[in-house]
């Protein structure tokens, strides 16, 4: 698929409202345009054509006319034409969507073990608003999610504020790239939550049910852990990381204190026989300090990260006229989450260099299978999703599974565990980076549309290494000034700027 086509598809898919019981698909007799658009939005543009393969022009026109977008209807016919021919060669999947199919051989298995627990795939619900009762989690399991870190249970009375959410988004767009919340823990009675976990494990024995707990004292941590074990869960997550607890000595207050992390983890480990998974806070300079404390307390794995302390300033951030600091999530935090995962994966105490390996469960800004892949490649054995589910629903599991299976099939990989940690050898410290060579940008004249974005950015934010011919509307590289920063490549809207061969700076 060429770059221009891909950009068009992604831009158009991003406008879709992802309607419930989508009118466009109801109007299309021989396909499922809504499912195709969702596949594009969540990273499966190469496979999206299977849901349109049998559609006639009349079907697509009817679907487009049925679109209820508040502005311009989604240009379904143009999207169908822009899809690569290869994406239409596979058999058409069932329009209800849960069972993925592949274009070639049988779908690779996504099964993987975590803390000795068999998981049908690496995709879990994160402990949050997306899993607060039996009905919600049951629907997620039916949709295809492998497991749940159930919303954190405590012994205190939880009273939430209203409204409690805010979002950071571009003007005129319904989706958001960052999400700020003031929600704390489960508001259900403690006994009710453990009964829910008991029922979930009984009714869905092949799914992974993990209790997330939070105490305020040693006795509370032990009591909650024993209640979780009695409920029959598979493992216990220790929430040392919630950034907006109203009571002192809970949440990130604990996670920022390695001594408390060690003590509470050790108390729980001595009290139960289940795997114990401390959840780390990112609101700390060195995440390896509390993570190492958990290691010495004999933890089995680490969950990371919880939300990042943040402030939003709009009117939606007000609660009864006041504002406060609370947690930020969403795709904007993913690079920060990956940084914390990398640091833990590289730590001698956590990586197995001292004889024991702490497994990792990755959290933070995961929307697509490509996002999940990044966490796996840095050493995680599963990933937890929250904000994307809050925006788009449990249905995104279809594309998480489909995309990951297709990726493995394309690489000829039979076991998901084979990609866990594979990118770690590629990371070095800044001191070890090559500073003796340079890669110059290279302009593809056929793709260049003459907008001048590269020139503006280089002049005002780079090294004045591009001149712009106003008559021909063509940018030209000034090699003597170019330092190879590639800002121009990043701002180019058509992908017209690529890379040339790496050469020695002395030759350049």
N, C-alpha and C positions, 0 to 999 in steps of 0.2 A: 504494500500500500504506500503510495507516495505521500510525502509530508503534507502537501497542500490538502489532499483529500482527507487525511487524518485530522488535521486541524479543523476543517469544516465540520466533520462528523462530531468531534468533541464539543465544538462550540454550539452546534445545534442541539445535541443531546443534553447539554447543560441547561438549555432553556425549558426542557420538558418538565411538567408538573408532577410526573409519575403518579397519575391519578389512580384512585381505587376503582376497580372494575372499569378500566380505561375505555372511554367511548370510542377511541380510534380502533381498538382491537375488536370491539363489539361490531363495528361497522365493516370490518374486513372479513370476508367470507373464507379466505384461504390462507390466512396467516395471522401473525400476532405482532403488529407494529410496536406496541408498547413494550413487549418483551425484547424486541430487537433494539429499541432505543435504550432500554435499561442495560442491555449487554454492552452497548457502546459506552455509556456513562461509567460503568464499573469495570472497564478495562478489557472487554472481550469484543472489540470492534472486528477482530479477524474472524469471529464466529457468528456475528450478529445476523448475517445473511440467511442462516438456516431458518429463521422465523419469518422470512419474507420470500423464500425460494419459490413458492408456488403462487405467489400473489400476482394477479393481473394488474394492468394499469388502472382498470376500473376499481379494483379492490383498494389500491393505494389512494386513489382520488377520493373514494368514499371515506377512507380512514382520515385523510387530511381534512375533509369537510366536517368530520365529526369532532375534530379537536376543539376543546373548550378553553384553550389558552387565553388568558386575559388580554393578551396583546396580539401578536402575529401568530397564527397557527403554526405548529411545527411542520417544517417542510419535508414531509415524509417521503414524497416521491423523489425529491432531490437526494435525500439520504440514501434511499434504496439504490439509486443509480451510482452513488459515490462509493458504495461498498465494493470491496475487491471481489472479483469473480470467485476466488478460492473460498470465500466465506459462505458461498451459496451452494457449494458442491456436496456438503454433508446432508444426511437425512434431516428432515424437519423434526425438531424435538416436540414433545408434548407441550401444548400451550399453557398447561397449568404449572409447568416449569420445574418442579423439584428435582427430577431425575436428569442429570446432565448427560450429554452424549459427546462423542469425540468425532473428529473428521476422519480418523484413520483406525488404528487398532482399538481394542477395548480400553476403557478408561483406566488409567493407573490408580491404584489404591492410595488414599491419603492417610491411611492408618498410621499411627505413631504412638509410642508409649511415653507417658509423662509420670515421673515418680513411681514407675512400676505399674501404672494404670493404663490399660489399653484404651485408646481414643480412636474413634472411627475417622476423625479428621482433626486438624489442629485448631478449629474455629470454636471459640467459647464466648458466651456472654460475660461481660465484665460486671462486677459487683456494682450495681447502680440502679437507676430508675427503670432499666429495661428488663428487670427480673425481680419483681416485688411480690408476686403471688403465684399460686399453683397454675392458674389458667394461662398466664403469660409464658411461663417457662415451658409448659406442656405444648403450647403452640409453636414455640421456638424449636423444641425437640422434633415435633412433627415436620417442621419445615426443613430440618436437616442439620441443625447446630449439634455439635458433638457433646457439649457440656455447658455447665453454668457455674460461675462463681456467684452464688446467690447474694442478694443485697445484705450488707453487713448487719448482723444481729448484735444487740447489746442488752444490758439489763436496765438502762436508764429510760425514762420516758422521753421520747423524741417528739418535739413540736416544731414543725417546719414553718417557714415564712411564706408569704404570698404577695406578689409573684416571686419565684425563686430562680428563674432562668433569664439569661440574656444571650444575644448572639452577635458576632461580628461578621458582617456580610457586605458585599458590594451593593451599591444602590441599584435597585431595579431587579435584583436577583433574589430568588426565594431561598436558595441554599446558603449555608454559612460555612466559613472556613475556620471559625473558632467559636467555641460555645462556653459560656461562663455560668456556673451554677452554684447555688447556696444550699443545696440539699445535703442532708447529713446521712442518717442511717435509716434502717427500716422502722416504720411507725407501727408495725404490727406488734401485738403482744408476743413476748419471747416464745412462749409455748406454741403459739400458732405457727410461727415461722419454722420451728423445728418439726412440727407435725407436717407442714408443707414439704419440707425436705424429705421426711420419711415416706410420704406418699409419692413424691416424684421418683425416688429411687426404687420403690416397689413397682410403680407403673411403667417405668422406663429403665429397666435393669441394665441395658447396654449403654446408656448415656452416663456421663460423668457428672456427679452432683458434688459440688464443693461448698462447704459452709464458710462464709466470711464472718469473723467475729471481732468484737472490740470490747475490752474490759477497761476498768479504771484502776483496778488493784490486782494483786496476784491472785486473790481468791476468785475474783470475777473472771479472769482469764481461764482459770482452771475449771470453774463451774461451767462456763460456756463451752469449753472444749469437750468436756465429758458429755454434755447434752448433745453436742454435734455427733460424737461417736455413737451414742445411744440411738440417734436418729438414723444411723446406717449410711452416713455420707462416705464418699470416697477419700476425702482429704479436708484439711482445715486451712483456710487462709487467715492470717493475722493482720488486721488492718492497722498498720502503724503510720498511716499516711493521709487520712482525710484532712484537708486544709481548713475546714470551716466549722470545726466542732465548737459549740458554745461552752463546753465544760473543759476546764483545765486538766492536763494529764491524760488526754485522749488524742487519738489521731496523730497528726504530724508532730505534736508535742513529744510523742514517744519516738517517732521515726527519726527525729533529729538528735536523739540521745542514744548513742551506741550502747551505753551501759543498760538502759532500760530495754532496748531491743534484745540484748543478750539474755537478760534476766527473764523477761516475759516469754521469749521463745523457749528457753530452757524449762520454765515451769510447765508450759503446755506439752513439750516433748516428753517430759517425765510422767505426764498424766494420762496420755493417750497413746495408742499404737498406730495411729494413722499418720500419713505424710503431713508435715507441717510446712506451710508456705508463707513466710512473712512478706508483706506488701510494702515496698519502699516508697518514701516520699522523694520527689524531685526538688523539693524546697530546701536544698542543702548543697554545700559546695562540693563535698566528696561523698558520693553515694556509696563508695566502697567501704567507708567506715562503718555505717550501720549494717551493710550487707556482710562484711567480715565478722561483725559481732554475731549475726544470725548463723554464720558458718560455724563459729566456735560453739554455738549453742546447739549444734547438730541439726539445723534446719535441713529440709529435703530439697527445697527449691526457693526461688525468689520471684515475686511478681513485681513488675515495674513498667511504667510509672503510674502513680496517681496524678491527679490534676495539679496544675501549677498555679501558685498564688498569683492573683491578677486583679486588675481594676478595669471596669468599663464605665464610660462616662455618660452614656445616653439616658434619656428619661426612663427607658425600660429597666435600667439598673436600680431604680428606686424601690424601696420597700417602706411604705408609710412615710415617704418624704426623705428617707435616708439611704445612704449608700455604704458599701463595706467591701473589704477584700474577700475574695472567694476564688474557687478553683476554675482554671481554664483547661478545656480539652478541645478535641477536633483536629483536623488535619494540619493546622498551623503548628501544633506541638510535636508532630512526629519526628522532626530532626533532633529535637531535644531528648525525646524518649530514646531514640536510637543511640545518641551519645551516651546516655546512662547505661544502656544495655551493653554497648561496646566496652565501656570502662569495667563493668563487672565481668564480662566474658574474658577480658584480657588480664584480670587480676590473678596472680599466682594462687591465691587462697581459694578462689572461686572456680578456676578453670581446670582443676584436677592436678596441678603441678605438685601439690602437697599430698596427693593420694585420694582426695575426695572431691567430686564435682558437684556443685550446686546447679541443678537445672534451672532454666529461666522461662518465665511466662511473660510475653511482651504485651505491653499496653501503650496506647498513645497515638491517636490520629489515624487509625486503620479504617480505610473505606473500601479499598479494592484488594484483589489478590496480589497485585504488585506490592502494595504496602505491606501486606502480611509476609510476602517473600523476603523483604528486607530484614524483618525481624528474625525470620528463620535463618537467613544467611549469616546473621550475627550471633547465632547460638541459641535462639529460643526454640523450644519444642512445642509450644502452642502460642496462640495470640488471643487476646481478649478485646472485644469490640463493644463500644457503648454509643458514642455520639452518632455514628453513622446509622445505627439502628434507630435512634431517636428521630433522625431525619427521615429515613426511608423505609424503616420497618424490617422485620425479620427476613423478608424476601431477598435481601442482598446476599444471603447465604448461597443462593443459586449461582451467582456469578463468582463468589469467592471459591466455591468448589470447582465450577467449570473452568475458570481461568487457571487455577493451580494444576488441575489435571492436564489441561492442554499444554501448559508449560513443561510439566514433567515428560509428557509424551514427546514433545518436540525435542527435548534434550536426551530422550532415551533413558530416563531415570525411572527405575521400578519402585524404589523405596524413598518416601519423603524424608526419612532421617538422613539420607545421603547428602542433602543440601544444608543440613543444620551446621552452621558455623563455617561454611565454605568460604565466606568472604573475609574471615578474620585475618588470614595471612597477608591480605592486601593492605592492611592498616599499619602505618608506622607513625612515629612521632614527627613533628615538624622539622626537627633537626636532621632526620634521615631523608628528607625529600630532595629530589634532584633540582639543583639550582644552577646547573651549568648548561642546560639546553633550553630551547624555546620552540614552541609550536605556533606558527603564524596562522591567523584566520584565512579562509579561502572563500571567495564570493562566487556563487553559482549564478551567472547572469540570466539563465532561463527562469530561475525562481524569483530573482529580485524584482520587486514591483516599483522600486524607486521611491519609497516613502521617506527615506532619509532618517529613519529612527536610529540607525547605527551611527550616523554622522553626529546627530544631536547628543547621543549618549557619550560618544568618544570625546567630543569637544568639551562637554560640560562635566563629565564624570570619569573620563579616561585620560588618555595621553595625547590627544589631538593628532591621532595617527590616521585619520580618514579625511579625505577631501571629497567634496560633493560637486559634481558637474550639474549646474542648474539647467543647462540646455538639454542634456541627454537624461537627466535625473538618474545618474549612475554614481555610486560610491566607488572610491578608489583607495586602496591601502597605501599608506606612506610607510614603507618598511623600515626606514631609518628611525622612525619614532615609535613604531609598534613594539610593545613589551610583551605581547602575547597574553594579555589578561583575559581576552575573549568576552568582555562585556558586550561587544557588538553582536556576538553570536547569541547571547542570552536574550537580547532585546528584539532581535529580528522576528517579526510576526509570521514570516513565511518559511522559516528554516532555510533561507538562502545562503547562510554563512556556515561553512563547515570548517574542517581543520586540514592543514597540510602536514607534510612530513616533519617530524621532530629533528632539529638540527642543533649543532653546538652554537652557543652564543658567540664564540670567537669567530666562527664562519659567517654568522649572520651580520 
